[in-house]
């Protein structure tokens, strides 16, 4: 997933992540990418357009995916400048996750 979460409320982001984990095959992987920031419904300029954005701080997103059943295998932070003449570098976070092993009740 690449930035589609930013335009959803925190509640909707959390729900979607739980649904995505539920849909993974056992041991399946998921990569989440976002702009890590502790912001909720703020107006930002992206690619020259005003948009509303909501995000989580890195630690909060890691906690959210863990509660949803994912193990974070690695985190990658990068500064990326979008391909737009008015763009400025912005922080990006990539979480490489794998579905946690489930305990079998035999």
PADONU-636757 format. One record per residue: residue in three letters; chain; x, y, z of N, C-alpha, C, O in turn. Coordinates in pm, whole numbers, plus 50000, padded with zeros to 5 digits. Example, Ala and Ser with C-alpha at 12.3 -4.5 7.8 and 13.67 -1.06 7.14 Angstrom:
% PADONU-636757
("ALA", "A", (51319, 49431, 50780), (51230, 49550, 50780), (51320, 49670, 50780), (51424, 49668, 50846))
("SER", "A", (51285, 49775, 50708), (51367, 49894, 50714), (51290, 50003, 50787), (51341, 50114, 50804))
//
This chain:
% PADONU-636757
("UNK", "A", (50086, 49883, 50000), (50000, 50000, 50000), (50090, 50123, 50000), (50185, 50131, 50078))
("UNK", "A", (50061, 50216, 49914), (50147, 50333, 49903), (50064, 50460, 49911), (50007, 50503, 49811))
("UNK", "A", (50058, 50518, 50025), (49996, 50648, 50053), (49844, 50654, 50045), (49788, 50761, 50069))
("UNK", "A", (49777, 50547, 50014), (49630, 50554, 50010), (49571, 50574, 50149), (49459, 50624, 50162))
("UNK", "A", (49644, 50537, 50252), (49594, 50552, 50388), (49582, 50698, 50431), (49497, 50731, 50513))
("UNK", "A", (49665, 50784, 50378), (49674, 50922, 50425), (49543, 51000, 50415), (49525, 51098, 50488))
("UNK", "A", (49454, 50960, 50328), (49329, 51034, 50310), (49213, 50970, 50385), (49097, 51005, 50362))
("UNK", "A", (49245, 50877, 50475), (49143, 50813, 50558), (49161, 50855, 50703), (49270, 50893, 50745))
("UNK", "A", (49053, 50847, 50779), (49063, 50873, 50922), (49147, 50763, 50987), (49169, 50658, 50927))
("UNK", "A", (49192, 50787, 51107), (49270, 50684, 51178), (49187, 50558, 51200), (49239, 50447, 51188))
("UNK", "A", (49060, 50576, 51231), (48972, 50460, 51250), (48963, 50377, 51122), (48973, 50254, 51127))
("UNK", "A", (48944, 50443, 51009), (48934, 50370, 50881), (49068, 50307, 50844), (49070, 50196, 50789))
("UNK", "A", (49179, 50375, 50872), (49309, 50316, 50844), (49328, 50188, 50926), (49372, 50086, 50873))
("UNK", "A", (49295, 50195, 51053), (49309, 50079, 51142), (49223, 49963, 51094), (49268, 49849, 51090))
("UNK", "A", (49099, 49993, 51058), (49008, 49890, 51009), (49060, 49828, 50879), (49056, 49706, 50864))
("UNK", "A", (49108, 49910, 50788), (49158, 49857, 50661), (49280, 49768, 50682), (49291, 49663, 50620))
("UNK", "A", (49370, 49808, 50769), (49488, 49725, 50795), (49446, 49590, 50853), (49500, 49487, 50812))
("UNK", "A", (49351, 49589, 50946), (49301, 49461, 51001), (49242, 49375, 50890), (49265, 49254, 50887))
("UNK", "A", (49167, 49435, 50799), (49106, 49360, 50689), (49212, 49305, 50593), (49202, 49191, 50546))
("UNK", "A", (49314, 49385, 50566), (49422, 49338, 50479), (49495, 49220, 50540), (49529, 49124, 50471))
("UNK", "A", (49520, 49226, 50670), (49587, 49115, 50738), (49499, 48991, 50732), (49547, 48881, 50707))
("UNK", "A", (49370, 49009, 50756), (49277, 48897, 50750), (49280, 48831, 50613), (49265, 48709, 50604))
("UNK", "A", (49299, 48909, 50506), (49299, 48856, 50371), (49429, 48793, 50325), (49435, 48735, 50217))
("UNK", "A", (49534, 48804, 50406), (49662, 48745, 50367), (49660, 48594, 50382), (49592, 48540, 50470))
("UNK", "A", (49733, 48527, 50297), (49750, 48383, 50319), (49843, 48366, 50439), (49915, 48460, 50473))
("UNK", "A", (49843, 48250, 50504), (49929, 48231, 50621), (50075, 48265, 50589), (50131, 48215, 50491))
("UNK", "A", (50134, 48350, 50672), (50272, 48391, 50652), (50290, 48496, 50543), (50403, 48531, 50509))
("UNK", "A", (50179, 48546, 50489), (50185, 48643, 50380), (50245, 48775, 50422), (50246, 48809, 50540))
("UNK", "A", (50295, 48850, 50324), (50360, 48977, 50351), (50279, 49096, 50306), (50192, 49085, 50219))
("UNK", "A", (50309, 49210, 50366), (50243, 49336, 50332), (50344, 49448, 50352), (50412, 49453, 50455))
("UNK", "A", (50354, 49537, 50255), (50440, 49654, 50269), (50349, 49776, 50279), (50264, 49799, 50193))
("UNK", "A", (50369, 49854, 50385), (50294, 49978, 50404), (50391, 50094, 50386), (50504, 50089, 50434))
("UNK", "A", (50347, 50196, 50318), (50428, 50317, 50301), (50344, 50437, 50339), (50225, 50444, 50306))
("UNK", "A", (50406, 50531, 50407), (50334, 50650, 50451), (50432, 50762, 50480), (50553, 50743, 50476))
("UNK", "A", (50378, 50877, 50507), (50455, 50988, 50559), (50435, 50983, 50711), (50325, 51013, 50758))
("UNK", "A", (50538, 50947, 50787), (50518, 50931, 50931), (50503, 51066, 51000), (50595, 51147, 51002))
("UNK", "A", (50386, 51088, 51056), (50359, 51213, 51128), (50240, 51192, 51219), (50145, 51122, 51182))
("UNK", "A", (50243, 51250, 51333), (50132, 51242, 51427), (50036, 51356, 51395), (50031, 51457, 51464))
("UNK", "A", (49958, 51337, 51286), (49865, 51440, 51241), (49728, 51377, 51211), (49719, 51261, 51171))
("UNK", "A", (49625, 51457, 51230), (49490, 51409, 51203), (49409, 51517, 51133), (49387, 51626, 51187))
("UNK", "A", (49367, 51486, 51011), (49282, 51573, 50930), (49342, 51713, 50914), (49275, 51813, 50940))
("UNK", "A", (49468, 51719, 50871), (49533, 51848, 50847), (49538, 51876, 50697), (49543, 51784, 50616))
("UNK", "A", (49536, 52003, 50663), (49544, 52042, 50523), (49691, 52054, 50485), (49769, 52122, 50551))
("UNK", "A", (49728, 51986, 50376), (49865, 51990, 50325), (49860, 52010, 50174), (49758, 51986, 50111))
("UNK", "A", (49971, 52054, 50119), (49983, 52067, 49974), (50064, 51949, 49925), (50176, 51926, 49970))
("UNK", "A", (50006, 51873, 49832), (50075, 51759, 49772), (50064, 51771, 49621), (49954, 51776, 49566))
("UNK", "A", (50178, 51775, 49555), (50183, 51786, 49410), (50103, 51908, 49362), (50036, 51903, 49259))
("UNK", "A", (50111, 52017, 49438), (50044, 52140, 49401), (49897, 52147, 49436), (49831, 52245, 49403))
("UNK", "A", (49844, 52044, 49501), (49701, 52038, 49535), (49682, 52036, 49686), (49760, 51973, 49759))
("UNK", "A", (49579, 52105, 49734), (49543, 52100, 49875), (49472, 51967, 49901), (49378, 51932, 49830))
("UNK", "A", (49517, 51894, 50000), (49452, 51769, 50040), (49446, 51763, 50192), (49523, 51830, 50260))
("UNK", "A", (49354, 51684, 50244), (49344, 51659, 50388), (49421, 51530, 50415), (49408, 51434, 50339))
("UNK", "A", (49500, 51527, 50521), (49581, 51409, 50550), (49575, 51373, 50697), (49564, 51459, 50785))
("UNK", "A", (49582, 51244, 50721), (49589, 51188, 50856), (49696, 51081, 50853), (49703, 51001, 50760))
("UNK", "A", (49780, 51079, 50955), (49886, 50979, 50961), (49917, 50946, 51106), (49859, 51003, 51199))
("UNK", "A", (50007, 50854, 51123), (50053, 50811, 51255), (50203, 50835, 51267), (50275, 50831, 51167))
("UNK", "A", (50250, 50860, 51388), (50393, 50860, 51413), (50443, 50717, 51392), (50366, 50622, 51402))
("UNK", "A", (50570, 50701, 51363), (50627, 50569, 51334), (50591, 50466, 51440), (50542, 50358, 51407))
("UNK", "A", (50614, 50498, 51567), (50590, 50403, 51675), (50443, 50362, 51683), (50411, 50247, 51711))
("UNK", "A", (50354, 50457, 51658), (50210, 50428, 51663), (50168, 50337, 51547), (50084, 50249, 51566))
("UNK", "A", (50226, 50358, 51429), (50193, 50271, 51315), (50247, 50130, 51338), (50178, 50033, 51307))
("UNK", "A", (50367, 50119, 51391), (50423, 49987, 51423), (50333, 49915, 51523), (50307, 49796, 51507))
("UNK", "A", (50286, 49985, 51624), (50197, 49927, 51723), (50065, 49884, 51659), (50013, 49776, 51689))
("UNK", "A", (50012, 49967, 51571), (49886, 49936, 51503), (49898, 49808, 51420), (49811, 49722, 51429))
("UNK", "A", (50004, 49795, 51341), (50017, 49676, 51256), (50043, 49552, 51340), (50002, 49441, 51304))
("UNK", "A", (50112, 49570, 51452), (50137, 49456, 51541), (50006, 49405, 51601), (49981, 49285, 51606))
("UNK", "A", (49923, 49499, 51648), (49791, 49460, 51703), (49703, 49394, 51598), (49617, 49312, 51630))
("UNK", "A", (49725, 49431, 51472), (49644, 49374, 51363), (49693, 49234, 51323), (49627, 49166, 51245))
("UNK", "A", (49808, 49191, 51376), (49856, 49056, 51347), (49977, 49050, 51255), (50008, 48945, 51200))
("UNK", "A", (50045, 49163, 51238), (50165, 49165, 51154), (50290, 49180, 51239), (50290, 49249, 51341))
("UNK", "A", (50396, 49114, 51196), (50528, 49134, 51255), (50607, 49222, 51159), (50616, 49192, 51040))
("UNK", "A", (50664, 49330, 51210), (50745, 49419, 51126), (50882, 49355, 51110), (50957, 49341, 51207))
("UNK", "A", (50915, 49317, 50987), (51044, 49256, 50960), (51153, 49361, 50941), (51268, 49339, 50978))
("UNK", "A", (51115, 49475, 50883), (51212, 49585, 50870), (51139, 49716, 50846), (51026, 49719, 50798))
("UNK", "A", (51209, 49824, 50882), (51159, 49960, 50862), (51263, 50032, 50777), (51383, 50015, 50796))
("UNK", "A", (51215, 50112, 50685), (51306, 50192, 50603), (51255, 50336, 50601), (51140, 50361, 50564))
("UNK", "A", (51340, 50428, 50643), (51308, 50571, 50640), (51383, 50632, 50522), (51500, 50601, 50500))
("UNK", "A", (51317, 50719, 50448), (51381, 50786, 50334), (51324, 50927, 50320), (51208, 50952, 50355))
("UNK", "A", (51405, 51016, 50270), (51358, 51149, 50231), (51339, 51145, 50079), (51433, 51117, 50005))
("UNK", "A", (51217, 51173, 50035), (51183, 51163, 49892), (51119, 51294, 49849), (51038, 51352, 49921))
("UNK", "A", (51156, 51340, 49732), (51097, 51460, 49674), (51004, 51417, 49561), (51052, 51361, 49462))
("UNK", "A", (50873, 51442, 49572), (50780, 51407, 49464), (50817, 51478, 49333), (50879, 51585, 49333))
("UNK", "A", (50778, 51417, 49223), (50808, 51473, 49090), (50709, 51585, 49057), (50616, 51566, 48979))
("UNK", "A", (50732, 51699, 49118), (50650, 51817, 49093), (50739, 51939, 49113), (50821, 51939, 49205))
("UNK", "A", (50727, 52042, 49030), (50819, 52156, 49040), (50817, 52228, 49175), (50918, 52287, 49214))
("UNK", "A", (50705, 52224, 49248), (50696, 52292, 49377), (50722, 52199, 49497), (50713, 52242, 49612))
("UNK", "A", (50754, 52074, 49468), (50770, 51977, 49576), (50896, 52002, 49658), (50996, 52052, 49608))
("UNK", "A", (50888, 51965, 49784), (51003, 51970, 49874), (51024, 51829, 49929), (50930, 51749, 49930))
("UNK", "A", (51144, 51798, 49975), (51167, 51664, 50031), (51075, 51639, 50150), (51050, 51728, 50231))
("UNK", "A", (51025, 51517, 50160), (50939, 51480, 50272), (50980, 51342, 50323), (51027, 51258, 50246))
("UNK", "A", (50962, 51318, 50452), (50999, 51188, 50508), (50900, 51080, 50464), (50780, 51105, 50456))
("UNK", "A", (50951, 50964, 50437), (50868, 50849, 50402), (50910, 50732, 50490), (51027, 50718, 50524))
("UNK", "A", (50813, 50651, 50525), (50836, 50531, 50606), (50781, 50411, 50530), (50668, 50413, 50482))
("UNK", "A", (50862, 50308, 50519), (50821, 50183, 50458), (50832, 50074, 50564), (50939, 50052, 50621))
("UNK", "A", (50720, 50007, 50592), (50719, 49894, 50685), (50702, 49765, 50605), (50604, 49748, 50533))
("UNK", "A", (50798, 49677, 50618), (50793, 49547, 50553), (50747, 49448, 50659), (50818, 49420, 50755))
("UNK", "A", (50625, 49396, 50641), (50560, 49316, 50745), (50526, 49176, 50695), (50514, 49152, 50575))
("UNK", "A", (50512, 49086, 50790), (50469, 48950, 50761), (50364, 48911, 50863), (50372, 48949, 50979))
("UNK", "A", (50264, 48835, 50817), (50159, 48789, 50907), (50223, 48703, 51016), (50304, 48615, 50989))
("UNK", "A", (50184, 48731, 51141), (50238, 48656, 51255), (50188, 48512, 51249), (50080, 48482, 51198))
("UNK", "A", (50270, 48424, 51304), (50230, 48284, 51317), (50111, 48276, 51413), (50110, 48341, 51518))
("UNK", "A", (50013, 48199, 51378), (49899, 48182, 51469), (49918, 48055, 51550), (49968, 47954, 51500))
("UNK", "A", (49877, 48061, 51674), (49887, 47944, 51760), (49773, 47849, 51728), (49656, 47889, 51725))
("UNK", "A", (49806, 47725, 51703), (49704, 47625, 51675), (49655, 47568, 51807), (49734, 47542, 51898))
("UNK", "A", (49526, 47548, 51817), (49468, 47492, 51940), (49425, 47350, 51910), (49313, 47326, 51866))
("UNK", "A", (49514, 47257, 51934), (49485, 47115, 51906), (49447, 47043, 52032), (49420, 46924, 52028))
//
